[in-house]
Amino acid sequence: MDLQNKLAILADAAKYDASCASSGSAQRTAQAGGIGSTAGMGICHSWTPDGRCVSLLKILLTNFCLYDCKYCVNRVSSNIPRARFSVAEVVQLTLDFYRRNCIEGLFLSSGIIRSPDYTMEQLVGVARSLRLEHGFHGYIHLKTIPDADPALLAQAGLYADRLSINIELPTVQGLAQLAPEKSSASIHQGMGQLHQHIRSAQAERQSAARSAIVSRPQARRTRPARPPAFAPGGHSTQMIVGADAADDGDIILTSARLYSGYGLRRVYYSAFSPIPDASAELPLIAPPLVREHRLYQADWLVRFYGFEAGELVPAGAPGQRMLSLEHDPKLAWALAHRERFPVNLNTAARELLLRVPGLGVPSVDKLLAARRWRQLRRADLERLRVPCARILPFVECLDWHPGRSLDDPRLARRLVQPVAPQPQQASLF
């Protein structure tokens, strides 16, 4: 099979992996020699018809796989065209796409061929060749194999900016049902190993930065060479939403445990897409994309807004704890806890302001800076470009109080945001 056909098959096979952001990497440029950089745009992006942002060059090493995961289009029992790149072909494609200014980095994953160790050796070989043989300074994200030898994971972190191990499904029961050949214990063990490597490398680099050597006779202070970084962009994972019976409560609580236990940089959520020749155990239709969006919003609240995961989990029996599709998680929480409002914009702590629907981190910072000099009034909110229509029912200031509007049973309906129309490609003629 020629390279063009391989690229068509393996680029299409990689579209189901959403964890492809290039944030958090060390800033490297080509000024000191070599090619590529992680500055500026990072990996270039493309937009799919349903509005998702995907990154280039995002490919699989191969879509052959020994496993028979029921939710995966590349499973061993799937009747699809198969292809495989060699290490040299992936390296050459990456360099060629970069020289054409199409990409700034590489996202590389793979099906499992021969064994986890053999597959991981191939992935590491691509990153090693790009870094050492071709001086490539661009962004590299490797999807690692949890059952691979820990020594191979340790090597991968020396060449890649970010590593990831997919947890696949939010519950052990779901993984056992839909991917019986994969082990939840081995996935968590791999995450723990990556977390330990990243922490050790950070500690060594901080220690080296603090130490200094006095050189005689000039008595100049010099610093030793810093130890190599290990996956400076951290590690991440991906969860499939809607393939099993897990509800949003399971997903949010699992993500919170991953963040606190393994120091993950990101948890990505991927709405299940029906696949050809699907198992009867899989749903016939995909979940609404807004469900995936609500999970990202809840994830953001836990990471940056001081919410506990348990606060955002809707009440109900297991299997029925679903986030509202009409309201974002912060607004849904505020409507369920109206006794916590209104919040006084002139006296409330930052933590309370961050819980007001419509107030993001930049808006809260502007309000805190402004109230150092004067008591805030309603007119000041408009000058600060705060979304008044969303926040006024939940706040009070010098000349504004919401009164009994918080008790209005129609408040939730009034705050539903209209759905924006789907964008359409304009015609050239």
Secondary structure, DSSP 8 states (H G I E B T S, - for coil): --HHHHHHHHHHHGGG------TT-----STTSSB--SSTT-SEEEE-TTS-EEEESEEESBS--S---TT-TTSTT------B--HHHHHHHHHHHHHTTS-SEEEEE----S-HHHHHHHHHHHHHIIIIIT-B-SEEEEE--TTS-HHHHHHHHHH-SEEE---BSSSHHHHHHH-TTS-HHHHHHHHHHHHHHHHHHHHHHHHHHH--EEETTTTEEE-------S-TT-EEEEEEESSSS--HHHHHHHHHHHHHHH--SEEEEEE----TT--TTS-SS---HHHHHHHHHHHHHHHHS---HHHHS-SSSTT-----SSS-HHHHHHHHTGGG--EETTT--HHHHTTSTT--HHHHHHHHHHTTTS---HHHHHHTT--HHHHGGGEEBTTB--GGGGG-TTHHHHT--------------
